[in-house]
Amino acid sequence: MERIDGSTGVRVALATVLVGLLLLSVAGVSVSARPPPQAVCGVCSDTLVETAADSGVDVSIAASSISIRIAESGTGHWTARVRLTGDGVETLRENHSLRDRIVQQVPDRGYVAAEEPQSLTTSMNGETLIVEYDVPGMAHESVGGVYVVDFFYWHGGDARWFYLAADSMTMQGPPGTVVSHAPADATTADHVVTWEGSDEQYDPLGVRSHVVFAPDDGVVSSVSTTLGIGIDVAQLKAQDFVAVVAPLTILAVVVAMLRRFESQLTELSRLELIGLVTGPLTVVGLTAATVETLVGVSGPVTDQLGDFLFYLLFIVAGTGAGPALLLGGLLVAGQLLLAKHLLGRESGATGSMEAVTRLLLWPTAAVLAGQWLLFPAAAAGAAGYDAMYGLVSLVVPTLYFVPLAITRQRETSLHLAFVTGLLFSPIPVVVALAPHTAANLVIGSLALRYVPWGLVIVAIGVFAYVAGYRVAATERLD
């Protein structure tokens, strides 16, 4: 068998350069700090006190509440009631224009849930400031006549997180509807959802933050509620589907190269194989972290070194590459041990291959089939199940390389299934984790979010494929 020649080395170098350019193209603006949480009730927060102080009005907040009524059009009518104390209360009561100006400046300062309130009006009832405004597009009607409120889940193309700011918040649906779904941290009573609390941070990516109002509490409405949330989540996930392209391309190129150079790869020593795989991977990771640091950080060298280490660790751990590396490596090692045991246990080639097919290939094929059978539920974000499904999907592609090599060597019918499963493995990952992963809040680039994971998968995969191919070839000769 021929060893990898110079032209092959050129191809590997070219592929490394292309992947490096892909990462460099997204470096510099891809990782950013998580933005501060947004106040659900902006006028119930300290922002109101600070804005008033800037206008020479001294007030403090003694108590506050916010109520939201959802109309059939999907618009939410918000009413905030803020009981004030301080010398400036009388000023706000008498000076309507000053009061309006102060309140209108609160959303302009940012970090509030309703960034562009409409039809805003203010009034005073004794010491209580009453602010009313409309927020369009908070809800939409879905199947079965249910109204799905997704404002606190994913609004305007952004994943956001909140703190209530008010002492309590209530929400009620259109007339004639009842609550059919509410977040776990809320309480329900017929047609009203209630939240209690003030400063506790509320992350909609960690809980099911949809609120659904249905015509009644019957079985049909219950099913419609589940479908309504599922359709809403699936539509949002589809926005990130373009992220599949980068890791899928990497996997397709590597699978093609494995098929083309499999015999040459099996002739490499262990050190040569390690260098061939980890060398380009290391260069790409270090380069991406370096450019990210140089572009995004200025200051002393010590600060830049710290940020470099952060970006390097984040590229590995914060993008799914870490779980794939740790767990995937262990699973592949177990597969290889099982394959050696099964191929060496049987006396004949036919018997050994039957054992491998029964105890290794078919179970792995079952994992592949199960992954895709459960895919619709993950795409719909069913009861938070999609996050766990996505984490598992980060790891299972590593299981397909050893069976891929064995079925290639033995020319079995399962080979096509493993090729297909491997090539399309980024789809379950992207669809399940988007937009639920916390990486969404700190990584602006879809490519950087999934390319490091794809590179780790192919790195483990090359080792697994070569080892599996050698085991199958050796046992076939015996």
N, C-alpha and C positions, 0 to 999 in steps of 0.2 A: 504493500500500500504506500502511496505517496504521502509525504509530509506536506504541510501547508507551505506553499512557495511564496515568492516575493509578491506576486500579483494578488494573492489572497491577503497578505498583510496590508497592501494598499487599500483593498476593499474595506478591511476592518478599520483602518485609519480614517477612510472617507466616511464610514458610518458614524464613527466617533465624532468627527467634525460636525456632521449634520445634526446629531443629537445635541452637541454642545451649542451650536448656533440656535437650536430651538430653545434651549434653556436661557441662553444669553439674551434672546429676543424678548423674553418676559422678565428678565432681571431688572432691578432698579426701581420698579414701581409695583412689584408683585406682593411684597410682604409689608404690612403696615400694622401699627398698634390697633388694638380693638377700641372702637369709639366708646365714649362714655354712654351709660344707659340713658334712655329718654324718659322723661316724666310723662306719665299718662295724662295727668291733670297739671298742665304747665302753670296755671294761675294758683294752684294749691302748693306750689313748690317755693323754695327760697328765691327763685328767679323773680317772682313777683315782688318780694321784699326788696331785693337788690335794685330792680328797675324803679320802684317807687323812691328808694333812697337817692338814686341818681337825679330824680326830679325834685328832691328836697322834701319828700313826704315820708314821715317816720311811721311805719306800721309793722305789726307782727301778726303771724297767723296763729290763731287759737284753736281752730277746728275747721275741717273742710270735708266736702263730699262731692262726688261727681255722678251724674246719672246720664244714661244714654238711651235714647229711644230710636230703634231701627224702623225706618219707613219701608213700605213695599218697594220703593225705588232703589233701596240699598243705602240711602243717605242716613247718616246717624245724626240725630239732634242732641247736642251735648248741653247739659246745664250744670255749671259748677257753682257751689255755694261755699263761700269762704268767710268765716267769722274772723274779723280783724280786731286788733287792739292797738293802742298807741295814739299819739297826738294827731296823726295824720288822718284818722278815720273821718273826722268832721270835714276835713279838706276834700276828701274823695266824695263825700256825700253831697257837698255843695257845688263842687267844680266838675261838672259832667265832662267837659272836653278834656280836662287833665286826666280824669279817671279813664276815659276811653283811650287816650294816648298811651298811658302806662300799660293797660291791659293788652293793647295791640302790639306793643313792643316785646312782650314776653315770647311769643313764637319766633320773632325775628332774632332772638338771641340763640336759638337753636336748642337741640337736645330735648325736644318735646314730641309727643306722639302725633299730635295734630299740627303739622308744620304750616299748613295753609288753611286755617279756618275761614269759613265763609259766613256771611250775614251775621257778623259778630255784634252783639249788643251788651251793654252793661247797665246795671242798676244797683241801688242800695236799698236794703230793708233793715233799718236800724244800723247795727254794726256788721251786717252780713253783706258782702259783695256777691252779686249774682251775675254770672257771665254766661251768655247763651250764644251758641254758634253751631253751624252745620259742617259735617265732614262727609263729602260725597264718596261713594264707592266703598263703603265699609263692608257691604254684604251684597250677595247676588242670589237670585232664585235658582234653585237646581231641581233635579228630578223629584217628582212627587210633590212639588209645591213647597219644599223646604227652603228656608233662607239660611245660607251659609255665611257667617261672619268670619272673614279671614284677615281682618285689618291688623290684628295683633300677631298673626302668624307670618305673613310675608306680604308686604305692602309696597307698591311702587318699585318693585324689582330689588328690594333690599331686605336682608335679614337684620332684624333689630332686636334689642332687648330693652327692658323697661323696669322702672320702679313706679309704684302706684302714685306716690306723692300725697294723695288724699287719704283721709282716714278710712274712707270706704268708697266703693264704686258699685253702681247697679246698672244692669242692662236689661232691656225688655224688647221683644220683637214686635213685628207688625200686629195690629189688632186681630184678635182671634187665634193667635198662635201660642204654643207652649214650648218650654225648653226641652229639646230632645237630646242635646249634647252640650256639655260645658267642661272646661278644664278641671283637672283634679283639685286644684287649689281654690276652687270657687264653690259656693253653695247655691242650690236652686230651690225655688218655691213656685210651682206652677209656671208662670210666664216671666219670672224675674230671676236673673243671675246676679249674685252678690259676691264681691271681693272685699276682704278686710285686710288692713295693713297700711303701712306708710312707706318705709324706707327699704323694705325687702326687695332685692333685685329679682326681676322676673324674666327668665330666659325662655322665649317661645320656642327655641330650638330644642329645649330639653323636655318640654311637656307638650301635650296636644292642646294648643291654644285656640282651636276653632270653637266658636259658639254656633249652635244650630237651633233654629226655631222651626217647628213643624205644625201642621194644622191640628194634630192631636197626638196622643201618646200611644197609638195603636201599633200593630206589627208592621203595617205598610210604611208608616212614618219612620219607624226604627230602621227598616231596611233602606229607605230613601235617605236617611241621615248618614248612614255608613257609605252609601254610594256617593252622596254629595261631597263628603269630605274626601273620599278616595279620588273622585274626578278632579277636585280642586288641587289636591297634592300632586297627582300625576301630571296635570297641566303645568304646574310650576317646575316639576322635575324635568320636564321636556325641554325647558329653557337651557339646561346645562348639557343637553345630549351631545352638543358639538365637542364636549371634552373627551368623548370616546375616541375621536380621530387620532390623537397623538399616541396614546398607549397601544391602540389597535395597530397603528402603522409600525410601531416598534416590534410588536409581537409578530406581525406578518413578515417583516424583514428577517427576523431571527429564525423563524420557522423555515423560511426559504433557504437561509444559509445553512441551517442544520441539515436539511435534506441534500444540499449541494456538496457540503464538505464533511459529512458525517464520518466517512472513512478516514479522512486526514486528521480529524479531531481525535479520533480514538487512538491515533499513533502518538499523540503528544504526551509528554511526561506530565506528572501532576503539577510540577512547578510551572511548566510552560502553559498549561491550561489555566492555572490560577492567574498568571500574568496576562494572558490573552483576555480574560474576562474582567478581572478586577482592575487592571491598569486603566483602560478607557473609562470605566465606571468611576474610579477615584478621580481621574483628571476632570471629568465633567462635574462631579460634585464639588470639588475644590474650586474650580473655575466659577461655577454659579455662585457659591458662597462668597468668593472674593469680589466678584463684580457687584453683587448685592450690597456688600459692605462699602465698597468704594463709592458707589452711586448714592447710597442712602445715608451714609454716616460721614460726618466731618468732625474733626477734633483730635485729641491726643491719640497716639498710636495705641496706648493701652485700651482706650475706648473702642477703637476699631478692631483690636484683637478680640475683645469680648463680644462684640457684635458679630464678628466673623464666626466665632465658635457657636454663637446662638443660631445663626443662619444655617451653619453646617448641620447642627443637631436637628434643627427644625425641618430641613430638607429630608432628613432620614426618618425622624419620629413623627413629625406633624403632617405628613402627606400619605400615610399608610405604608410607607416603605419599611418602617420599623417592625410592625407585626408580621409582614410578609417575610422579612429576613429572619426573624427569630423563630416563629412558629413554622414557616414554610420549610426552613432548613431541617428542622427536627422531623417533620412529616416525610420529607424526601428520604432522609436517612432511614427511617422506619420502612419505607417502601422498598428500598434497596436491600435491606436485610431480609425482608420477607421474600423478595424475588430470588435472592441467592439461596435461601433455605428451600424454597419450593422447587427451583430448578435443579438443585443438587440432591433433593430427597428421592425423586422418582428415578427408576432405572432406565427408562426409555425416553426419547425426545417427545413422543406423543403424550405419554403420561405426565411428564413434567410440564408441558405446555397446557394440558388440560387443568392441572393444578393451579398454574399461574392465572389462567383465564377465570377459573372458578373463584379463587381466593384473593386475587389482586385486581385483575382487569375489570371483571363485572362489578365488584364493590365500588371501584373508582367511577365506573360508568354510571352506577346508581347515584353517586354523589353528584355527578354532572347533571343527570336527569332531574334529581330532586332540586338542584339549584334553580333550574329553569321552570319547574312546576310551581315553585314558590315565588317566582319572579313577579307575577301580577299583584300579589298581596304586598310585596315590598314596594312596587311602583306606586301603589296607592297609599303607602305609609300606614298600613293597618296597625293601629294601636301601638305605635312605636316600634313595631317589629322590624321595620325597614332598617333601622340603625344597626341592630344585631345582625341582620342578614347581610348588610354591607360590610361589616367587620369580618364576617366569615368569608365573604366573597373576595376580600383582600388576600386571603391566604390560599384558598382552594386551587387557584390556577397552578400553583407549584406542584400539585398532585398529578397533573396531566402529562408531565414531561417523561417520567419513567415509563408509564404505559404507552406513550407516544413512541418511544424508542423501541420498546419490546414489540409492539404491533407492527412497527416499520420493519424490524429485523425478521419477524416471523410471518409478515405479510397476512395479517388477520383482518377480518372485516370491521373490527372496532377502530381501526386506525383513523378512518374518516371522522368518526364521532369525536375522538380526542383532538384532532386537528381543528375541527369546527368549534368545539367547546373552548379550546385555548384561544383561538383568534377572537372569539366574541366575549371572552371573559371580562373585558373592561366595561361592557354594557351593564351587567348587574351591579358593579361597583359604583359607577357614575350615577345610575338611576336611583339606587338605594340611598346613597349618601348625600345626594344633592336634593334639596338645599339644606340638609339636616346637619352636616358636619360643621363643627366649630371652625374648621379651616376656612369656611365661607366668610367668616368675619375678619380674617387676617390675611388671606391670600386672594389677591385680586385677579390672578391669572389662572384660568382653567388648565392651561398646559402645565404650569409648575405644580399645580395641585395633584396631577396624576402621572406626569412623566417620571418623577423619581420612583414611584411605585412600580411603573412598568419596567424601568431599568433593573430594579432589584429582582422582579419576577424573571426576567430573561437571564440575569446573572445566575440565579439559582437553577434556572431551567437548563442552561447550557451544561452545568456540572451534572445535573440529574440525567439529562439526555445521554451524555457521553457515558456516564456510569451504567445506565440501563442498557445502552447499546452494547457495551463491552460484556456485561453479564449475560445478555441473551446470546451474543455471538460466541462467547466462550463455551457456554453450555450446549450450544448447537453443534460445536465441533467435537464435544466429548462423546 
